[in-house]
Structure formats: structure tokens, C-alpha cells
Amino acid sequence: MGDKIEILSVDLLEEQADLVREFRDIASRYGLELGWHYALDLAWIAFHLGDPRGMQILDAGAGTGVMQWWLAGKGAEVVSVDRIDRRDLSCRFRLAYNVRSLRPRDLHPVWRLIPYRLADLSKPLGYRLRGALRAAVTNFIIPFSPKAAGHVTFYRQDLARLSAIPDDNFDAIVSVSALEHNRPDELEQMVNEIMRVLKPGGVILATLVAARGEDWLHEPSGGWCYSDQNLRRVFKLSQDAPSNYEDYDILFSKLYACDDLRENLPSEVFESGDNGMPWGIWDPKYQPVGVLKVKSDDGASTIGVGAA
């Protein structure tokens, strides 16, 4: 399959039920929560990527999200890029996955996670025991499973400046609902940089947020909703690349009526009105969109890769 833009249909929940189950199982196992539409994003990316075993993959804007752990569990070599600080990554992940850092400053050694500090010694025994128990549950107690076959390498960096990564380095680049959290004038620079580190013939699989008309900022989530035309421009897709933006209203109606997504909202949305689903009330204002872009020798689209 070649380049395309695809607003993600809730039909993915049934069509890719096994993938959705895998991602939700990983999230449950390691105490992660999926964004309200992430089951769609993750399943769409994984389906088009196909078997990632042995691939070199960049997870752009990964945070501590599910995709990188799924990829490593399938045997991929993942470079996980984010500008947030993940140096104190919980041992729940370190015990289950081969985690390392691109630079020493990107990940603290395990001994830095030991909960006891000299200042705690003067505190009551009950306080210290509660702190130790909390640290044990957070960092060390995980369901038993063999260590993942692949590796996850943390790299703390802005996606617009991947200075430690050479040209033409990755077989694929994935990004789960991360790129839209950048201003439109920043997005193109980021896409150019991740395209630089992608091998010719490699694929970018990114999910963002769709706008019916002009680009607009959804302030509660801090995410920009992008038009078909601007996604084509930023990702350098031809006007012939297929898109289903003409079905925006139909797809949004199906999304709004989706009981599965409504019943699987993350707990954090119930705690505040300052998020993508204020106070946990099901009232989506946008819908996710996937962009598939294949890099050819001259940087243009080409007939590509993927399972579809």
C-alpha cells in the first residue's frame, strides 16, 4: 500500500480485535491507561506495520506509552524519543523489557530508584514502611513473564532535533497521537527531521487529529486538529494519495455512538475538566486520523510496505 490519509473508523475495534486486546492487556499489566481513542490509533498503526520482528523503529513522542513495549515484545529494536524526563522509569518496565539509554543522561541506573534516603531515616517507622511498600508496588511487583526479545532505547530530545541519530537509520517510524501537540509551524520541521532518519523504502505511521475544515486548537487536550490539505502538505503527500475526509461526518457519528470507547475512558478524565473528555462525560469533539507515508530515494511517496 502507498501513501494515504485515513480517519480512523471505530470498525477497527472489531476488525482488529486481537490487536486491540493485546494493547489493552499491556496497559492493564503495567498500570498504564490508554487515551480515549488510543485503541483505534494503536490498532491502525500495528495493522499497517505488520510483523515488526527485527525492525529498527523510532517511536516518536513515546512517553511511557504502550506502543514501544508492544514493539519490543514482538522483537523490534525501538528508539523511544520524547522531550519529557523519563530517567526514573519504573522497574516494572525494566524487569520486563530490555531498557537502555542512548546517552547516560537519558535514563538513571536502577540504584537511583531505591526509595530510602538519609532524610527518611528520621521519619516514623510507619511512614518509612508505607513509602517502601508504595515503591515496591510501583517499581518492582509485576506479573511474571519472560523478558521481551527486543530493546527499548530512551532518547530525551525534541523531535525537531534528532542530532544523535544518523540519516537513513530506521525501517519504520511510529507516532501515537503525539505530533498534534505541536503548533502547525513546528509540525513540518518535525516531520522533515523524522523523515531524515527514515531509510528509503521505510514507512511513517502517525496518528494525529482530524479537522473537518480549517486547522484548529482543541485547548483542553492541547492538540491541533489538522485538515486534509495541511496533512498532505506537511507529510509531502501527493494530491492523488487517497483520503476519506469526505466521510468525516459519517465517521464522527459512528464514533459518537461507540459504546466500547465510551465505556473504556481512562480514569484521569474523570478527575478534571481540563482534558480531552472533561469530567469523563462522553462528548468527543474530534476524531483521530492516520497518515501513512513511505520514503523513496528522492523523498517522495512510493508504493510501500505494511500489512494492508
KOLDOMI-963207 format. One record per residue (C-alpha): chain; x, y, z. Coordinates in nm, 4 decimals, m for minus. Example, Ala and Ser with C-alpha at 12.3 -4.5 7.8 and 13.67 -1.06 7.14 Angstrom:
BEGIN
<rec romar="A" X="1.2300" Y="m0.4500" Z="0.7800"/>
<rec romar="A" X="1.3670" Y="m0.1060" Z="0.7140"/>
This chain:
BEGIN
<rec romar="A" X="0.0000" Y="0.0000" Z="0.0000"/>
<rec romar="A" X="0.1154" Y="0.3531" Z="m0.0727"/>
<rec romar="A" X="0.0724" Y="0.6877" Z="0.0976"/>
<rec romar="A" X="m0.2679" Y="0.7676" Z="0.2395"/>
<rec romar="A" X="m0.4673" Y="0.9645" Z="0.4960"/>
<rec romar="A" X="m0.7357" Y="0.7764" Z="0.6863"/>
<rec romar="A" X="m0.9738" Y="0.8979" Z="0.9540"/>
<rec romar="A" X="m0.9875" Y="0.6014" Z="1.1893"/>
<rec romar="A" X="m1.3166" Y="0.4179" Z="1.1915"/>
<rec romar="A" X="m1.4495" Y="0.2529" Z="1.5065"/>
<rec romar="A" X="m1.4856" Y="m0.0572" Z="1.2897"/>
<rec romar="A" X="m1.1189" Y="m0.1176" Z="1.3757"/>
<rec romar="A" X="m1.2292" Y="m0.2321" Z="1.7209"/>
<rec romar="A" X="m1.3886" Y="m0.5403" Z="1.5644"/>
<rec romar="A" X="m1.1719" Y="m0.5788" Z="1.2561"/>
<rec romar="A" X="m0.8512" Y="m0.5700" Z="1.4638"/>
<rec romar="A" X="m0.9952" Y="m0.7107" Z="1.7876"/>
<rec romar="A" X="m0.6866" Y="m0.9222" Z="1.8602"/>
<rec romar="A" X="m0.4545" Y="m0.6209" Z="1.8350"/>
<rec romar="A" X="m0.6856" Y="m0.4086" Z="2.0490"/>
<rec romar="A" X="m0.6858" Y="m0.6842" Z="2.3114"/>
<rec romar="A" X="m0.3047" Y="m0.7032" Z="2.3087"/>
<rec romar="A" X="m0.2631" Y="m0.3313" Z="2.3669"/>
<rec romar="A" X="m0.5241" Y="m0.3192" Z="2.6397"/>
<rec romar="A" X="m0.3628" Y="m0.6204" Z="2.8106"/>
<rec romar="A" X="m0.0209" Y="m0.4494" Z="2.8151"/>
<rec romar="A" X="m0.1762" Y="m0.1322" Z="2.9546"/>
<rec romar="A" X="m0.3543" Y="m0.3274" Z="3.2280"/>
<rec romar="A" X="m0.0453" Y="m0.5305" Z="3.3154"/>
<rec romar="A" X="0.1817" Y="m0.2303" Z="3.3655"/>
<rec romar="A" X="m0.0607" Y="0.0200" Z="3.5121"/>
<rec romar="A" X="m0.0910" Y="0.2361" Z="3.2008"/>
<rec romar="A" X="m0.4052" Y="0.3988" Z="3.0711"/>
<rec romar="A" X="m0.4920" Y="0.4481" Z="2.7076"/>
<rec romar="A" X="m0.6246" Y="0.7783" Z="2.5808"/>
<rec romar="A" X="m0.9910" Y="0.7608" Z="2.4910"/>
<rec romar="A" X="m0.9269" Y="0.6913" Z="2.1205"/>
<rec romar="A" X="m0.5874" Y="0.5171" Z="2.1510"/>
<rec romar="A" X="m0.7264" Y="0.1688" Z="2.0889"/>
<rec romar="A" X="m0.8010" Y="0.2895" Z="1.7359"/>
<rec romar="A" X="m0.4624" Y="0.4600" Z="1.6897"/>
<rec romar="A" X="m0.2608" Y="0.1652" Z="1.8147"/>
<rec romar="A" X="m0.4516" Y="m0.0955" Z="1.6160"/>
<rec romar="A" X="m0.4295" Y="0.1082" Z="1.2944"/>
<rec romar="A" X="m0.0536" Y="0.1557" Z="1.3257"/>
<rec romar="A" X="0.0140" Y="m0.2066" Z="1.4209"/>
<rec romar="A" X="m0.2004" Y="m0.3422" Z="1.1372"/>
<rec romar="A" X="m0.0226" Y="m0.1357" Z="0.8715"/>
<rec romar="A" X="0.3208" Y="m0.2021" Z="1.0187"/>
<rec romar="A" X="0.2817" Y="m0.5790" Z="1.0088"/>
<rec romar="A" X="0.5317" Y="m0.8040" Z="1.1879"/>
<rec romar="A" X="0.7959" Y="m0.5744" Z="1.3463"/>
<rec romar="A" X="1.0337" Y="m0.8536" Z="1.4435"/>
<rec romar="A" X="1.3950" Y="m0.7472" Z="1.3827"/>
<rec romar="A" X="1.2991" Y="m0.3996" Z="1.2613"/>
<rec romar="A" X="1.4680" Y="m0.0777" Z="1.3732"/>
<rec romar="A" X="1.1802" Y="0.1513" Z="1.4746"/>
<rec romar="A" X="1.1590" Y="0.5057" Z="1.6092"/>
<rec romar="A" X="0.8644" Y="0.5733" Z="1.8422"/>
<rec romar="A" X="0.8193" Y="0.9498" Z="1.8112"/>
<rec romar="A" X="0.6690" Y="1.1162" Z="2.1191"/>
<rec romar="A" X="0.6557" Y="0.7827" Z="2.3007"/>
<rec romar="A" X="0.6428" Y="0.8923" Z="2.6641"/>
<rec romar="A" X="0.5960" Y="0.5688" Z="2.8575"/>
<rec romar="A" X="0.3176" Y="0.4635" Z="2.6230"/>
<rec romar="A" X="0.2102" Y="0.1167" Z="2.5190"/>
<rec romar="A" X="0.3375" Y="0.1100" Z="2.1600"/>
<rec romar="A" X="0.7087" Y="0.0863" Z="2.2427"/>
<rec romar="A" X="0.6501" Y="m0.2055" Z="2.4827"/>
<rec romar="A" X="0.4362" Y="m0.3894" Z="2.2295"/>
<rec romar="A" X="0.7050" Y="m0.3437" Z="1.9643"/>
<rec romar="A" X="0.9820" Y="m0.4673" Z="2.1947"/>
<rec romar="A" X="0.7680" Y="m0.7640" Z="2.2938"/>
<rec romar="A" X="0.7432" Y="m0.8538" Z="1.9248"/>
<rec romar="A" X="1.1218" Y="m0.8422" Z="1.8842"/>
<rec romar="A" X="1.1749" Y="m0.4915" Z="1.7436"/>
<rec romar="A" X="1.4659" Y="m0.2626" Z="1.8303"/>
<rec romar="A" X="1.2990" Y="0.0598" Z="1.9399"/>
<rec romar="A" X="1.4392" Y="0.4081" Z="1.9926"/>
<rec romar="A" X="1.1879" Y="0.5864" Z="2.2152"/>
<rec romar="A" X="1.2040" Y="0.9642" Z="2.1740"/>
<rec romar="A" X="1.0302" Y="1.2198" Z="2.3915"/>
<rec romar="A" X="1.1209" Y="1.5567" Z="2.5411"/>
<rec romar="A" X="0.9751" Y="1.4661" Z="2.8806"/>
<rec romar="A" X="1.2044" Y="1.3357" Z="3.1557"/>
<rec romar="A" X="1.1861" Y="0.9554" Z="3.1852"/>
<rec romar="A" X="1.5107" Y="0.8991" Z="3.3763"/>
<rec romar="A" X="1.3290" Y="0.7414" Z="3.6716"/>
<rec romar="A" X="1.1466" Y="0.4812" Z="3.4647"/>
<rec romar="A" X="0.9825" Y="0.2277" Z="3.6960"/>
<rec romar="A" X="1.1433" Y="m0.1105" Z="3.7425"/>
<rec romar="A" X="0.8099" Y="m0.2625" Z="3.6454"/>
<rec romar="A" X="0.9233" Y="m0.1918" Z="3.2891"/>
<rec romar="A" X="1.2952" Y="m0.2557" Z="3.3429"/>
<rec romar="A" X="1.2311" Y="m0.6051" Z="3.4764"/>
<rec romar="A" X="1.0080" Y="m0.6985" Z="3.1839"/>
<rec romar="A" X="1.1887" Y="m0.5227" Z="2.8987"/>
<rec romar="A" X="1.5445" Y="m0.4618" Z="2.7867"/>
<rec romar="A" X="1.5610" Y="m0.0870" Z="2.8508"/>
<rec romar="A" X="1.8682" Y="0.1267" Z="2.7962"/>
<rec romar="A" X="1.9532" Y="0.4867" Z="2.7071"/>
<rec romar="A" X="2.1054" Y="0.6457" Z="2.4014"/>
<rec romar="A" X="2.3057" Y="0.8764" Z="2.6315"/>
<rec romar="A" X="2.3838" Y="0.8286" Z="3.0034"/>
<rec romar="A" X="2.1674" Y="1.1273" Z="3.0965"/>
<rec romar="A" X="1.8572" Y="0.9780" Z="2.9328"/>
<rec romar="A" X="1.7967" Y="0.7052" Z="3.1954"/>
<rec romar="A" X="1.9030" Y="0.6741" Z="3.5586"/>
<rec romar="A" X="2.0607" Y="0.3474" Z="3.6750"/>
<rec romar="A" X="1.8380" Y="0.1217" Z="3.8847"/>
<rec romar="A" X="2.0153" Y="0.2038" Z="4.2123"/>
<rec romar="A" X="1.8895" Y="0.5621" Z="4.1819"/>
<rec romar="A" X="1.5345" Y="0.4288" Z="4.2274"/>
<rec romar="A" X="1.5971" Y="0.2873" Z="4.5764"/>
<rec romar="A" X="1.3348" Y="0.4604" Z="4.7913"/>
<rec romar="A" X="1.5430" Y="0.5138" Z="5.1049"/>
<rec romar="A" X="1.7233" Y="0.8428" Z="5.1519"/>
<rec romar="A" X="1.9088" Y="0.9630" Z="5.4579"/>
<rec romar="A" X="1.6422" Y="1.2252" Z="5.5207"/>
<rec romar="A" X="1.3829" Y="0.9469" Z="5.5595"/>
<rec romar="A" X="1.5687" Y="0.7808" Z="5.8470"/>
<rec romar="A" X="1.4427" Y="1.0394" Z="6.0950"/>
<rec romar="A" X="1.0806" Y="0.9849" Z="5.9992"/>
<rec romar="A" X="0.8440" Y="0.7469" Z="6.1832"/>
<rec romar="A" X="0.8734" Y="0.3771" Z="6.1064"/>
<rec romar="A" X="0.5193" Y="0.3607" Z="5.9717"/>
<rec romar="A" X="0.5954" Y="0.6378" Z="5.7244"/>
<rec romar="A" X="0.9065" Y="0.4585" Z="5.6044"/>
<rec romar="A" X="0.7266" Y="0.1259" Z="5.5686"/>
<rec romar="A" X="0.4429" Y="0.2814" Z="5.3719"/>
<rec romar="A" X="0.6938" Y="0.4508" Z="5.1444"/>
<rec romar="A" X="0.8852" Y="0.1266" Z="5.0898"/>
<rec romar="A" X="0.5635" Y="m0.0640" Z="5.0150"/>
<rec romar="A" X="0.4484" Y="0.2007" Z="4.7720"/>
<rec romar="A" X="0.7850" Y="0.1954" Z="4.5948"/>
<rec romar="A" X="0.7801" Y="m0.1848" Z="4.5773"/>
<rec romar="A" X="0.4348" Y="m0.1921" Z="4.4221"/>
<rec romar="A" X="0.5195" Y="0.0871" Z="4.1781"/>
<rec romar="A" X="0.8638" Y="m0.0296" Z="4.0782"/>
<rec romar="A" X="0.9082" Y="m0.3987" Z="4.1301"/>
<rec romar="A" X="0.5903" Y="m0.6073" Z="4.1556"/>
<rec romar="A" X="0.4845" Y="m0.7227" Z="3.8088"/>
<rec romar="A" X="0.3113" Y="m1.0344" Z="3.6787"/>
<rec romar="A" X="0.5717" Y="m1.2940" Z="3.5854"/>
<rec romar="A" X="0.6623" Y="m1.3088" Z="3.2176"/>
<rec romar="A" X="0.9792" Y="m1.3748" Z="3.0176"/>
<rec romar="A" X="1.1834" Y="m1.0689" Z="2.9248"/>
<rec romar="A" X="1.0926" Y="m0.9184" Z="2.5882"/>
<rec romar="A" X="1.3022" Y="m1.0147" Z="2.2867"/>
<rec romar="A" X="1.3570" Y="m0.6602" Z="2.1618"/>
<rec romar="A" X="1.5087" Y="m0.3493" Z="2.3196"/>
<rec romar="A" X="1.3811" Y="m0.0010" Z="2.4030"/>
<rec romar="A" X="1.6412" Y="0.2768" Z="2.3962"/>
<rec romar="A" X="1.5373" Y="0.6047" Z="2.5589"/>
<rec romar="A" X="1.6410" Y="0.9316" Z="2.3968"/>
<rec romar="A" X="1.5286" Y="1.2577" Z="2.5574"/>
<rec romar="A" X="1.5117" Y="1.5060" Z="2.2731"/>
<rec romar="A" X="1.2854" Y="1.7317" Z="2.0738"/>
<rec romar="A" X="1.1676" Y="1.5578" Z="1.7577"/>
<rec romar="A" X="1.2820" Y="1.8558" Z="1.5513"/>
<rec romar="A" X="1.6466" Y="1.7989" Z="1.6518"/>
<rec romar="A" X="1.7434" Y="1.4303" Z="1.6491"/>
<rec romar="A" X="2.1130" Y="1.5170" Z="1.6445"/>
<rec romar="A" X="2.2340" Y="1.1817" Z="1.7843"/>
<rec romar="A" X="2.0661" Y="0.9816" Z="1.5066"/>
<rec romar="A" X="2.2211" Y="0.9490" Z="1.1582"/>
<rec romar="A" X="2.0395" Y="0.9758" Z="0.8269"/>
<rec romar="A" X="1.8526" Y="0.6739" Z="0.6867"/>
<rec romar="A" X="1.8602" Y="0.4818" Z="1.0139"/>
<rec romar="A" X="1.5125" Y="0.3335" Z="1.0763"/>
<rec romar="A" X="1.2959" Y="0.0824" Z="0.8957"/>
<rec romar="A" X="0.9811" Y="0.2489" Z="1.0296"/>
<rec romar="A" X="0.8685" Y="0.5426" Z="1.2411"/>
<rec romar="A" X="0.5532" Y="0.5301" Z="1.4507"/>
<rec romar="A" X="0.3847" Y="0.8080" Z="1.6429"/>
<rec romar="A" X="0.0705" Y="0.7654" Z="1.8518"/>
<rec romar="A" X="m0.1296" Y="1.0865" Z="1.8876"/>
<rec romar="A" X="0.1808" Y="1.2910" Z="1.9716"/>
<rec romar="A" X="0.2592" Y="1.5126" Z="1.6743"/>
<rec romar="A" X="m0.0632" Y="1.7138" Z="1.7045"/>
<rec romar="A" X="0.0652" Y="1.8596" Z="2.0316"/>
<rec romar="A" X="0.2850" Y="2.0946" Z="1.8318"/>
<rec romar="A" X="0.1968" Y="2.4198" Z="1.6608"/>
<rec romar="A" X="0.1385" Y="2.3969" Z="1.2858"/>
<rec romar="A" X="0.4582" Y="2.5951" Z="1.2179"/>
<rec romar="A" X="0.6565" Y="2.3382" Z="1.4224"/>
<rec romar="A" X="0.4990" Y="2.0247" Z="1.2801"/>
<rec romar="A" X="0.6578" Y="2.0430" Z="0.9355"/>
<rec romar="A" X="1.0062" Y="2.0784" Z="1.0834"/>
<rec romar="A" X="0.9475" Y="1.7690" Z="1.2990"/>
<rec romar="A" X="0.8202" Y="1.5659" Z="1.0052"/>
<rec romar="A" X="1.1218" Y="1.6706" Z="0.7972"/>
<rec romar="A" X="1.3554" Y="1.5553" Z="1.0748"/>
<rec romar="A" X="1.1922" Y="1.2175" Z="1.1299"/>
<rec romar="A" X="1.1864" Y="1.1709" Z="0.7531"/>
<rec romar="A" X="1.5628" Y="1.2336" Z="0.7517"/>
<rec romar="A" X="1.6310" Y="0.9419" Z="0.9870"/>
<rec romar="A" X="1.3988" Y="0.7047" Z="0.7988"/>
<rec romar="A" X="1.5537" Y="0.4620" Z="0.5488"/>
<rec romar="A" X="1.4471" Y="0.4851" Z="0.1838"/>
<rec romar="A" X="1.1540" Y="0.2477" Z="0.1479"/>
<rec romar="A" X="1.0706" Y="0.2907" Z="0.5165"/>
<rec romar="A" X="0.7304" Y="0.3994" Z="0.6400"/>
<rec romar="A" X="0.5976" Y="0.6661" Z="0.8752"/>
<rec romar="A" X="0.2778" Y="0.5635" Z="1.0535"/>
<rec romar="A" X="0.1482" Y="0.8562" Z="1.2563"/>
<rec romar="A" X="m0.1868" Y="0.9273" Z="1.4127"/>
<rec romar="A" X="m0.2996" Y="1.2831" Z="1.4720"/>
<rec romar="A" X="m0.6384" Y="1.4558" Z="1.4977"/>
<rec romar="A" X="m0.8621" Y="1.5459" Z="1.2051"/>
<rec romar="A" X="m1.0320" Y="1.8805" Z="1.1398"/>
<rec romar="A" X="m1.3438" Y="1.8985" Z="0.9270"/>
<rec romar="A" X="m1.2321" Y="2.2318" Z="0.7751"/>
<rec romar="A" X="m0.9553" Y="2.4660" Z="0.8869"/>
<rec romar="A" X="m0.6919" Y="2.3671" Z="1.1434"/>
<rec romar="A" X="m0.7981" Y="2.4466" Z="1.4989"/>
<rec romar="A" X="m0.6653" Y="2.4007" Z="1.8521"/>
<rec romar="A" X="m0.8587" Y="2.1846" Z="2.0969"/>
<rec romar="A" X="m0.7469" Y="2.3686" Z="2.4090"/>
<rec romar="A" X="m0.8440" Y="2.1105" Z="2.6779"/>
<rec romar="A" X="m0.6161" Y="1.8470" Z="2.5237"/>
<rec romar="A" X="m0.3616" Y="2.0890" Z="2.3794"/>
<rec romar="A" X="m0.3916" Y="1.9176" Z="2.0420"/>
<rec romar="A" X="m0.4233" Y="2.0706" Z="1.6969"/>
<rec romar="A" X="m0.6866" Y="1.9295" Z="1.4639"/>
<rec romar="A" X="m0.5496" Y="1.9175" Z="1.1106"/>
<rec romar="A" X="m0.7170" Y="1.9487" Z="0.7732"/>
<rec romar="A" X="m0.6628" Y="1.7025" Z="0.4905"/>
<rec romar="A" X="m0.4820" Y="1.9701" Z="0.2900"/>
<rec romar="A" X="m0.2336" Y="2.0575" Z="0.5626"/>
<rec romar="A" X="m0.1556" Y="1.6931" Z="0.6388"/>
<rec romar="A" X="m0.0778" Y="1.6454" Z="0.2696"/>
<rec romar="A" X="0.1485" Y="1.9495" Z="0.2743"/>
<rec romar="A" X="0.3336" Y="1.8633" Z="0.5955"/>
<rec romar="A" X="0.3886" Y="1.4957" Z="0.5096"/>
<rec romar="A" X="0.4516" Y="1.5771" Z="0.1418"/>
<rec romar="A" X="0.1747" Y="1.3553" Z="0.0125"/>
<rec romar="A" X="0.0540" Y="1.3902" Z="m0.3428"/>
<rec romar="A" X="m0.2971" Y="1.5056" Z="m0.4210"/>
<rec romar="A" X="m0.3558" Y="1.1543" Z="m0.5569"/>
<rec romar="A" X="m0.2912" Y="0.9885" Z="m0.2204"/>
<rec romar="A" X="m0.6291" Y="0.8508" Z="m0.1022"/>
<rec romar="A" X="m0.8161" Y="1.0084" Z="0.1868"/>
<rec romar="A" X="m1.1553" Y="0.9508" Z="0.3473"/>
<rec romar="A" X="m1.2026" Y="1.3065" Z="0.4775"/>
<rec romar="A" X="m1.5164" Y="1.3262" Z="0.2644"/>
<rec romar="A" X="m1.6688" Y="1.0784" Z="0.5118"/>
<rec romar="A" X="m1.5828" Y="1.2929" Z="0.8149"/>
<rec romar="A" X="m1.9411" Y="1.3387" Z="0.9366"/>
<rec romar="A" X="m2.0389" Y="0.9743" Z="0.8879"/>
<rec romar="A" X="m1.7307" Y="0.8508" Z="1.0716"/>
<rec romar="A" X="m1.7797" Y="1.1034" Z="1.3512"/>
<rec romar="A" X="m2.1397" Y="0.9887" Z="1.4017"/>
<rec romar="A" X="m2.0206" Y="0.6291" Z="1.4371"/>
<rec romar="A" X="m1.7508" Y="0.7413" Z="1.6810"/>
<rec romar="A" X="m2.0010" Y="0.9324" Z="1.8924"/>
<rec romar="A" X="m2.2258" Y="0.6254" Z="1.9140"/>
<rec romar="A" X="m1.9419" Y="0.3853" Z="2.0053"/>
<rec romar="A" X="m2.0167" Y="0.2166" Z="2.3389"/>
<rec romar="A" X="m1.6774" Y="0.0436" Z="2.3506"/>
<rec romar="A" X="m1.4800" Y="0.3706" Z="2.3590"/>
<rec romar="A" X="m1.7301" Y="0.5388" Z="2.5904"/>
<rec romar="A" X="m1.7073" Y="0.2531" Z="2.8403"/>
<rec romar="A" X="m1.3266" Y="0.2426" Z="2.8361"/>
<rec romar="A" X="m1.2436" Y="0.6026" Z="2.9195"/>
<rec romar="A" X="m0.9210" Y="0.6428" Z="3.1226"/>
<rec romar="A" X="m0.9766" Y="0.7235" Z="3.4887"/>
<rec romar="A" X="m0.7836" Y="1.0507" Z="3.4664"/>
<rec romar="A" X="m1.0531" Y="1.2184" Z="3.2567"/>
<rec romar="A" X="m1.2987" Y="1.1861" Z="3.5474"/>
<rec romar="A" X="m1.0697" Y="1.3933" Z="3.7712"/>
<rec romar="A" X="m1.0688" Y="1.7215" Z="3.5824"/>
<rec romar="A" X="m1.2414" Y="1.9340" Z="3.3255"/>
<rec romar="A" X="m0.9056" Y="2.0210" Z="3.1682"/>
<rec romar="A" X="m0.8623" Y="1.7267" Z="2.9325"/>
<rec romar="A" X="m0.9885" Y="1.5786" Z="2.6067"/>
<rec romar="A" X="m1.3029" Y="1.4388" Z="2.7715"/>
<rec romar="A" X="m1.3850" Y="1.6845" Z="3.0560"/>
<rec romar="A" X="m1.5058" Y="1.5192" Z="3.3783"/>
<rec romar="A" X="m1.5404" Y="1.1873" Z="3.1981"/>
<rec romar="A" X="m1.8541" Y="1.2919" Z="3.0130"/>
<rec romar="A" X="m1.8607" Y="1.1230" Z="2.6722"/>
<rec romar="A" X="m1.8659" Y="1.4140" Z="2.4308"/>
<rec romar="A" X="m1.5873" Y="1.3793" Z="2.1701"/>
<rec romar="A" X="m1.5043" Y="1.6975" Z="1.9822"/>
<rec romar="A" X="m1.2618" Y="1.5460" Z="1.7332"/>
<rec romar="A" X="m1.1584" Y="1.2140" Z="1.5832"/>
<rec romar="A" X="m0.8220" Y="1.0502" Z="1.5156"/>
<rec romar="A" X="m0.6642" Y="1.0313" Z="1.1727"/>
<rec romar="A" X="m0.3781" Y="0.8169" Z="1.0480"/>
<rec romar="A" X="m0.1097" Y="0.9222" Z="0.7998"/>
<rec romar="A" X="0.0913" Y="0.6609" Z="0.6106"/>
<rec romar="A" X="0.3963" Y="0.7999" Z="0.4302"/>
<rec romar="A" X="0.6616" Y="0.5928" Z="0.2507"/>
<rec romar="A" X="1.0062" Y="0.7384" Z="0.1850"/>
<rec romar="A" X="1.1554" Y="0.6827" Z="m0.1572"/>
<rec romar="A" X="1.5094" Y="0.7615" Z="m0.2692"/>
<rec romar="A" X="1.4079" Y="1.1121" Z="m0.3678"/>
<rec romar="A" X="1.1914" Y="1.1661" Z="m0.0581"/>
<rec romar="A" X="0.8628" Y="1.1308" Z="m0.2461"/>
<rec romar="A" X="0.5838" Y="0.8795" Z="m0.1885"/>
<rec romar="A" X="0.6219" Y="0.5325" Z="m0.3262"/>
<rec romar="A" X="0.4348" Y="0.2052" Z="m0.3348"/>
<rec romar="A" X="0.5132" Y="0.0747" Z="0.0007"/>
<rec romar="A" X="0.5153" Y="m0.1563" Z="0.2897"/>
<rec romar="A" X="0.2737" Y="m0.2684" Z="0.5536"/>
<rec romar="A" X="0.0359" Y="m0.5481" Z="0.6172"/>
<rec romar="A" X="m0.2556" Y="m0.3976" Z="0.4262"/>
